[in-house]
């Protein structure tokens, strides 16, 4: 049984996945044995399973969503959390790297009983090329979609509501619910962010983010859910998928 399961969605991040593979291979063997990686290919035109895998990786499972839906990474996260064993999860994005050094710090806190299973932990974020904190408006900016949480607490929160998939930026709805249900905490453990200036496919390039978004789309979806009598219903795993490794 691993001590930590790393859940990472993939969408056409071929070169970034190669870099992740190189990093995981380089981990100390004793930490590799404590890690399981669940990678969820979110219907990519270029499947993650086709990216050559080096020897010496930690335990690894690949899943593939069988439809290519825009901004469906939250569904992919739900799938990863559903397939994960009980225990601690670290959910992050493909462009964020947990280094061996950072994993050492995280495992140390786990071993010392510092982590509260009823809490959700946000992480530090540094820029991969400089090692300096990622900043916004003069303040350090943690990654909003990276956190450490137990599988039990993730599902007590309810997971991401997939009715909001397809709209960029709706992760805030999950966080609002998460911070009501689980105690928000901070871990002084950094993830290294790779920008597209460093690795061109580090993050999604083929979909508009805030550009062209329908005004008030989140409120519209909320109103539609309320009209169906589903205002408090969290929809999860509403898509076809298969395990591919």
MIKE-435043 format. One line per field, with one value per residue (C-alpha): residue in three letters; x, y, z negated. Coordinates in nm, 3 decimals. Layout:
% residues N
type <- ala:...
c1 <- X:...
c2 <- Y:...
c3 <- Z:...
***
This chain:
% residues 245
type <- unk:unk:unk:unk:unk:unk:unk:unk:unk:unk:unk:unk:unk:unk:unk:unk:unk:unk:unk:unk:unk:unk:unk:unk:unk:unk:unk:unk:unk:unk:unk:unk:unk:unk:unk:unk:unk:unk:unk:unk:unk:unk:unk:unk:unk:unk:unk:unk:unk:unk:unk:unk:unk:unk:unk:unk:unk:unk:unk:unk:unk:unk:unk:unk:unk:unk:unk:unk:unk:unk:unk:unk:unk:unk:unk:unk:unk:unk:unk:unk:unk:unk:unk:unk:unk:unk:unk:unk:unk:unk:unk:unk:unk:unk:unk:unk:unk:unk:unk:unk:unk:unk:unk:unk:unk:unk:unk:unk:unk:unk:unk:unk:unk:unk:unk:unk:unk:unk:unk:unk:unk:unk:unk:unk:unk:unk:unk:unk:unk:unk:unk:unk:unk:unk:unk:unk:unk:unk:unk:unk:unk:unk:unk:unk:unk:unk:unk:unk:unk:unk:unk:unk:unk:unk:unk:unk:unk:unk:unk:unk:unk:unk:unk:unk:unk:unk:unk:unk:unk:unk:unk:unk:unk:unk:unk:unk:unk:unk:unk:unk:unk:unk:unk:unk:unk:unk:unk:unk:unk:unk:unk:unk:unk:unk:unk:unk:unk:unk:unk:unk:unk:unk:unk:unk:unk:unk:unk:unk:unk:unk:unk:unk:unk:unk:unk:unk:unk:unk:unk:unk:unk:unk:unk:unk:unk:unk:unk:unk:unk:unk:unk:unk:unk:unk:unk:unk:unk:unk:unk:unk:unk:unk:unk:unk:unk
c1 <- 0.000:0.155:0.172:0.078:-0.111:-0.031:-0.330:-0.247:-0.474:-0.315:-0.429:-0.179:0.112:0.351:0.678:0.572:0.496:0.842:0.985:0.767:0.889:1.251:1.186:1.008:1.283:1.536:1.362:1.535:1.422:1.284:1.050:0.950:0.826:0.599:0.437:0.165:0.093:-0.250:-0.245:-0.579:-0.569:-0.866:-0.947:-0.629:-0.581:-0.226:-0.278:-0.058:-0.018:0.180:0.449:0.753:0.801:1.150:1.236:1.257:0.928:0.722:0.399:0.192:-0.165:-0.305:-0.672:-0.829:-1.152:-1.320:-1.459:-1.268:-1.464:-1.338:-1.213:-1.297:-0.995:-1.216:-1.386:-1.039:-0.950:-1.265:-1.171:-0.820:-0.951:-1.207:-0.941:-0.690:-0.643:-0.738:-0.490:-0.329:-0.372:-0.185:-0.391:-0.214:-0.183:0.062:0.263:0.338:0.619:0.665:1.041:1.216:1.328:0.972:0.845:1.102:0.963:0.605:0.678:0.860:0.546:0.338:0.575:0.568:0.189:0.168:-0.109:-0.473:-0.680:-0.983:-0.801:-0.716:-0.364:-0.261:0.103:0.371:0.454:0.787:0.890:1.086:1.341:1.425:1.323:1.151:0.793:0.517:0.384:0.062:0.012:0.330:0.228:0.311:0.040:-0.017:-0.164:-0.542:-0.573:-0.297:-0.369:-0.303:-0.608:-0.711:-0.928:-1.194:-1.201:-1.201:-1.521:-1.665:-1.626:-1.798:-1.542:-1.580:-1.931:-1.905:-2.210:-1.960:-1.706:-1.652:-1.623:-1.271:-1.222:-1.500:-1.247:-1.341:-1.674:-1.496:-1.267:-1.553:-1.724:-1.398:-1.311:-1.657:-1.628:-1.256:-1.022:-0.799:-0.432:-0.100:0.203:0.545:0.615:0.673:0.555:0.765:0.559:0.670:0.546:0.488:0.800:0.998:0.793:0.556:0.289:0.316:-0.046:-0.339:-0.283:-0.576:-0.868:-0.959:-0.954:-1.132:-1.160:-1.508:-1.661:-2.036:-2.112:-2.278:-2.230:-2.177:-2.497:-2.682:-2.562:-2.659:-3.007:-3.046:-2.946:-3.195:-3.470:-3.399:-3.413:-3.037:-2.908:-2.727:-2.639:-2.275:-2.245:-1.935:-1.802:-2.058:-1.844:-1.707:-1.351:-1.119:-0.795:-0.514:-0.219
c2 <- 0.000:0.336:0.620:0.878:0.866:1.141:1.214:1.404:1.477:1.475:1.651:1.647:1.725:1.482:1.669:1.765:1.401:1.305:1.556:1.417:1.065:1.180:1.339:1.035:0.800:1.015:0.988:0.796:0.433:0.448:0.730:0.565:0.271:0.504:0.662:0.557:0.768:0.774:0.955:1.026:1.101:1.331:1.217:1.351:1.332:1.212:0.950:0.951:0.574:0.625:0.833:0.605:0.516:0.468:0.193:0.266:0.452:0.433:0.232:0.374:0.338:0.503:0.570:0.724:0.921:0.797:1.135:1.455:1.714:2.074:2.170:1.832:1.806:1.806:1.491:1.341:1.432:1.264:0.949:0.951:0.999:0.722:0.474:0.568:0.350:0.480:0.720:1.046:1.198:1.481:1.623:1.861:1.954:1.824:2.148:2.120:1.890:1.727:1.689:1.422:1.689:1.816:1.458:1.401:1.700:1.582:1.226:1.364:1.550:1.240:1.026:1.272:1.272:1.640:1.601:1.605:1.355:1.586:1.883:1.988:2.122:2.384:2.382:2.635:2.702:2.799:2.874:2.585:2.805:3.036:2.849:3.166:3.175:3.227:3.576:3.767:4.131:4.116:3.810:3.438:3.260:2.891:2.684:2.677:2.324:2.152:2.009:1.719:1.547:1.197:1.002:0.982:1.360:1.422:1.223:1.371:1.706:1.538:1.576:1.822:1.880:1.774:1.979:2.268:2.094:2.276:2.614:2.728:2.853:2.665:2.508:2.789:2.616:2.303:2.503:2.695:2.368:2.205:2.483:2.462:2.089:2.033:2.257:2.458:2.425:2.515:2.293:2.446:2.200:2.345:2.233:2.352:2.521:2.481:2.756:2.712:2.922:2.631:2.336:2.441:2.182:2.216:2.334:2.326:2.538:2.435:2.579:2.937:3.008:3.327:3.450:3.431:3.291:3.341:3.609:3.462:3.104:2.967:3.130:2.990:2.636:2.683:2.799:2.500:2.263:2.428:2.397:2.022:1.994:1.926:2.244:2.043:1.743:1.689:1.496:1.278:1.017:1.110:0.992:0.672:0.567:0.267:0.163:0.141:0.046
c3 <- 0.000:0.101:-0.148:0.116:0.445:0.695:0.923:1.243:1.544:1.890:2.207:2.494:2.259:2.429:2.364:2.013:1.936:2.061:1.815:1.535:1.615:1.595:1.258:1.110:1.228:1.043:0.705:0.426:0.432:0.078:0.179:0.507:0.301:0.104:0.412:0.653:0.962:1.125:1.457:1.623:1.995:2.051:2.405:2.565:2.942:2.860:2.586:2.281:2.303:2.627:2.456:2.406:2.040:1.899:1.656:1.287:1.244:0.924:0.928:1.211:1.339:1.654:1.721:2.030:2.064:2.383:2.493:2.566:2.369:2.327:1.980:1.833:1.604:1.295:1.418:1.470:1.112:0.985:1.173:1.028:0.675:0.729:0.848:0.577:0.269:-0.072:-0.229:-0.126:0.220:0.388:0.674:0.910:1.278:1.535:1.535:1.161:1.048:0.710:0.687:0.485:0.239:0.193:0.158:-0.114:-0.305:-0.255:-0.371:-0.673:-0.779:-0.720:-0.927:-1.217:-1.228:-1.142:-0.885:-0.995:-0.791:-0.822:-0.667:-0.312:-0.259:-0.006:0.109:0.190:0.554:0.709:1.066:1.216:1.392:1.101:0.786:0.668:0.538:0.793:0.722:0.785:0.681:0.478:0.277:0.309:0.509:0.435:0.713:0.661:0.801:0.604:0.262:0.029:-0.117:-0.217:0.023:-0.249:-0.296:0.081:0.113:-0.205:-0.024:0.270:0.546:0.833:0.967:1.331:1.428:1.438:1.660:1.987:1.814:1.729:1.374:1.194:0.956:0.716:0.656:0.535:0.309:0.151:0.065:-0.042:-0.285:-0.442:-0.500:-0.562:-0.757:-0.521:-0.608:-0.447:-0.391:-0.341:-0.059:0.290:0.630:0.924:1.197:1.559:1.787:2.159:2.214:2.065:2.195:2.477:2.393:2.015:2.003:2.244:2.555:2.773:2.573:2.488:2.117:2.016:2.374:2.516:2.200:2.179:1.916:1.609:1.725:1.373:1.249:1.547:1.470:1.105:1.208:1.441:1.162:0.926:1.186:1.207:0.826:0.817:0.653:0.385:0.603:0.698:1.023:1.052:1.296:1.563:1.855:2.012:1.923:1.918:1.756:2.010:1.784
***
